[in-house]
Amino acid sequence: MMKKCVALFLALMMVLSLTTAVAESDADALDYDELMNWAEGFKTRALAAGAPLNDPTEEAAYTEDGYAFVYDFATLYMDRPEMTADSVLQAVVVYSPEEQGPRGTGVDQLSSEVLNAFYNENDDLQGDSSFAALYVSDTMPAGALWGWVQRDGQRIETIQYAVHEQLSSGGDGYTDCGLVYTLSDNLVAAIRAYGLNETISADEVRSNLDAVQEVSEKTEYAQVPTSINGSELEMFDRDDLIFSGLDFLSLTPEEAEARLGAAQEDDWMEDEGAYLRSMEFASCTMTFSYDAQKQNPTLEMLSIDMDGLEGPRCVRIGDTLSSVISRFRNGEGDYDGVSREVLYGDGESAPYGLAEYGDDATAGLWYAAKLEDGRTVVLSMSFEQMYLSDITLYVDN
């Protein structure tokens, strides 16, 4: 048991390191020469390596990027099914953590390490839930550079850096190349250099710039602050009770239906002279308490067990345990050496944070906040195989 808990702690510390502040980076934007020098290095290695691991002449080897040449160090896409000095490199994909990407980036690195390696004007990744612009450099007609993040809420899926450099011949178009880092569970799974032999028009460049600029003007969504130092983070508090367009403390059934659509199930039950109403929506279930006249509803509990609706601090079903812990204060209490860790407070009286780890890859987190009216609200989260499976917010009477 002790070995498992120690291993869990070490894994948590590794993932928490993703929070290194992007603001500390003084890096430049990706440029054309840097990209091509990195990519062409793989062609040099391929020429020296000899035959690839696959047959580039097979039909399956031909893709929209070109003819695939698979090596243990990378997959190269060429303009023809033979690797010669005259063959033109069109794309490179690296999957191996043993290979180094531009600026020391690599597979299995954290998103923050990639973001820190390149220029960034958007430390908080403000944008919408699908995109966040990192920078836009418009020097047209000479060229343009831009970067953005594609994401699913808090889950970064790709980080892209694009280069549109005017061709040396002048007036014949612009490069349409760049880097794409693909991520899974906030770790780089692949690095792709794309468009190494592609050109586009000035109008197409401006269309790309317009799209990124539009994203850069959006501010309705941002990454939730995280830190390797848990004492830097805020305790669970009143502000966390406002999420996904809902305010847990003031929400009415009518407001819930206006936000989430009509309830799929709507059940009433008596409760010691008063009433409880359970409303089941597509993304969550809510329980309201009413007085004896079925008036004055108060939300007592909200439960989420399907992915779709974000809870406090944008937690979602499917999030990893470490990614959730890294959003709340932690590291201020004791671990009993078996299964129970106090994250902050005393673990009994609000405010507090508490974690319990099972020996079957299960876990539970509880965060309690004391309201001004004396009530306590608890955020309870359950994990299976270290992935979030249930989010429950309730008033602890």
N, C-alpha and C positions, 0 to 999 in steps of 0.2 A: 504493500500500500504506500509506504513512504517513497519508494522509488517512483511510483506512478505520480504522486503529488509533486515530487521534485521535478520530474520530467515535464509535467504540466506547467509548473512555474517557469522553467527555462524556456519552454515554447512560447509562453505568454510574454516573457521579456523580449524575445526575439521579435514578435509581431508588434509589440508596443513601440519598438524603435522606429516604426514607420512614421512616427510623429515628429521627427526632426524638422524644425521649421524651415519652410521653403524660403522664407525671408532672408535666411543666412547666406543664401547662394548669390554670388556675384557673377554667375556664369553668363556667357553670351548665347545668342540664338544659334541654332544649327545653320551652317552655311554649306554651299554647294561643294567646295573643295574638300571639306572635312568628310562629308557624306561619301563622295566618290572615292576618296582615298581609302576609307574603311571598307567599302564594298569591293573595290578592285583588289584589295588584299586577298580576298577569298578566291577570286579568279586565278591569281598567281598560285595559290596553294592548290587549286583544282588542276591546273596545268601540270604541276609537279607531282600530284598524287596519282595521275593516270586514270584508269577506268573508274567510273562512279559505281555506287552500290546498286543502281538500277539500270534499266535499259532506256535511254532517252528517246530511242526511236519508236518505242511502244506508244500506242494511242493514248494510254492512260497518263503518259508523261507530259502530254501537251496540255497546257492550261492557258488562261487569258494572260498570264505573266510571261509565257514562253515555254520552252522545253525544259523540263525539270532534270537537273543533275543532282542526285542525292549522294552526299558524302557524310562521313561521321561528324564532320565539323560544321556543316551547313548544307542547305539546299539552295542551289543556284539555278536561276531561270535565264536561259540564253535565247538568242534570236534564231538559232538553228540547232539541230540535234547532234552536233558534234562540238567538242571543246577544243578550239584552236586559238591561236593568238588573234585571229581575225573575228572570232565569235564575239558578239556584243552582249554584255551583261545587262539584263533588264530588271532583275530583282534578286534579293538574297533574303533567306529566312534562317535564323539561328534559333535552335531549340536547346542546345547543350549549355548547361551552366558552366562548363569548362571554357567556353569561348567568351572573349571580352567584346562587349559592344562599344560604341563611341563613348568617350569620356569615362571609361571604367564601368559603364553600366553593364548589366548582364542578366541572364535568366536566373530566376529565384530571388532577385532583388526586390525590395519593397517599392511601392509607388513613390514614396517620398524621396528615395535615392535617385530615381529617374528625374523627378521634378526638380530636385536640387542641382542636378547636373546641367540643366539648361535654363536659359533666361525665363523669368516668370514675373508678370505684373499683377497676378491675381492669387495672392497667398491663400486666401480663404476659399478659393475655387467657387466664387459666386457665379451664378448663372441660373439655369433651370435644372430640373431633376435629370435631364438627359445630356446636357452639355455645359462646359465651362471653358471660356476662352482664356488662354494663357498669355498671349501677346498677339498684336497685329502690327507689322512694320510695312507700311505702304510707301514705297519709293518709286512707284510707277512714273514714267515708263521704264525706269532702270530695272525694276524687279520688285519682289515682295517676299516677306517671310511671315509665317504665322504658326501658332500652336494652339491646340485645344485638347480637352479631355472629353471623352464620351463615357457616360456612366449610367447606371441604373440606380438612381438615388445615391446612397453613400458608396455604392460599389463601383469603383472605377474599372471600366472594361478595356479601354484603350487610351493611350497617350500618343498624340500625333504631332509631329513637327514637319512643316512643309516648306519647300524652297521653290520659288518661282524666279529664276534668274534669266535675264534676257540673253538669248543665244549670241555668241560672239559675232555671227554673221550679220546681226542686226536686222530687225524687221521680220524675222522668220519665226517668231514665237518665243515662248518661254518654257523653261523646264517645269515639269510637274512631278517632282520627286520629293522624297522625304523619308522619315522614319515613323514606324508605328510599333509601339510596345503594347502587346496584348497581355492582359492580366487576368488572373484567376485567384480569388481569395486574397486580393491585394498583393500578389506576387507576380512578377514578370514570368509569363509562360513562353513567350516568343518575341524576337526582335526582327522586324521586317523592314528592309530598305526597298522602297517601291519606286516605280516610274523612272528608273535610271536611264531609259532611252525614250521617254515620253515627252512630247511637247504639246502645249496648248496656246491658244490665242490670248491677246491682251484682254479681250472681253471675258474670256473664261477665267482668267486670273482675277479680274475685278469681281466676277460673280462669286468666286471663292472668298475673296476679302469681304464682300458684303455679308455673306453668310456668317463668317466668324465675327464681324463687327456687330451684327444683330445679336449674337449670343453674348458678346461682351457687355451689352447694354442691359442685360437681364440680371436681376439681383434677388429674385424671389426664393432662391435656394442656394445653400452653401454647405460645405463640408462641416460636420460637427467637430469642434476642437477635441483633440486627443493628445495624450502625452505619455512618455515613458515614465515621467515623474508624476505619480498619481496625486500628490499633494498640491499640484498646480491646478487640478481640475475642481470644478464646483461640485458641491454636494447636490443630490437630488432635492429640488425645491419647487416652489409655486410656479416658477416660469416653465418648468418641465411639464406642467399639466395642460399646457396649450400646445397642441401638435396636430398636424394634418388638417388644419382648418377647424379643429374642435377645441373647446375649452371644457375640460372635465368638470370643473366646479360649477359652471353656469349652464351647461348644455341641457336643452329641453328635448323631448321626443320629437317635436316638430322640427327643431333645428337639425337633429340627427338625420331625419328623413330628407330634409332639404339638401344635406351634404352627401348622404350615402344612398339615397333612393329609398323607396318604400321597403319596409321591413318584410322579410320573407316569412317570418313567424312572429306572432304578436300575442303573447299569453299573459293573462292576469291570474293572480292567486292572492287569497287573503293571508294576512300576516298580523295576528294579534290585534285585530280591530282596525288595521290599516291594510294597505295593498302593496303588492310588488308586481311590477310589469317587466317581463322579459321580452326584449325585441331582438330578433336575430336578423342581421344584415348579411350581405354577401361576404363582407370582409371582417366582421366582428359581431359580438353579442353584447348588448347592454342591459343592465338591470336598474330600473328606476323604482324608488319608493314613493308612495302616495299616502295622503292622509285618509281618514275614514270616508271622506266625500269624493275620493279619487281626484283630489286636487293637489296643487303644489308639488309637482314631481321633483325629485332630487336623484341625480345619477349616483348610484352606490358602487357599481362595478362595470368595468369594460374589459372584455376579453378578446384577444386576437390569437387565432390558431392557424391562420392561413396567410400566405404571403400576399401582400397587396397594400395594406394600410400600415404606414409608419407610426410607431408609438413614440414615447418621449425620447428625445435626442436621436430621432430618426431610426431607432432600432426596428428591425424587421425580422419576420420569421425567416430562418435560413442563415442569419448572421452567425459568425463564429463567437465562441465564448470570449476569446481574447479581444476581439474587436469591440464587444459590448463593454467589457470591463474597462477598456482604455478610454471610454467616454465619460466615466464617472470617477469621483474621488476614490482613491484606494491607497493601500500600502501603509495605513496609519494604525492598524490594529494587529492582533496576534493571530497566528495560525496554531491550531491545537496539535499539529503533527499527525492528524488522522484524516479529517475531512472538513473541518469547519474553520473558516477564516473571517475574522472581523475586518472589514475594509476601512471603516471609519466609525466613530462613535463607540457605543458599548454593545451594539448588536441586539439591544432590547428596547431601549427608549429612543424615540425619534429626536434628532436626526441620526440615522445610522445606515451603514451599508454592510451586507452580510453575504458570504458565499459558502456554499456547501458542495463538496465534490464527492460523487459516487465512485465506486470501484468498477463501474460498468460503462464508463465514458458518459455518464450523466452528470448534471450539475444544476444548481439552483442559485439564483441571485435575488436578494431582497434589498430594496432601498426605501426608507421611510422618511417622510417629511412632516413636520408639525406645522399646521396652518394657524393663522392668526386667531381663528375662532376656537382653537383648542383641539380640533379634530386632527387625526393622523391619516395621511394617505400613503398607501404602500404600493410600490411597483414590484411585482413578482414576475420572475422570468425562469422558465424551465428549459433545459438543454438536453438533447439526446445526441449521442455521438459528437458531442461538443458543438452542436449547431442549435440555434434558438428554435424551439418548437412551440412555445406558448408565452404570451405576454398578457398579464392581468394587472389591472390598475383598480384598486378598491379602497373604500373608506373603512378604516379599522376602528370600529366602535368599542 
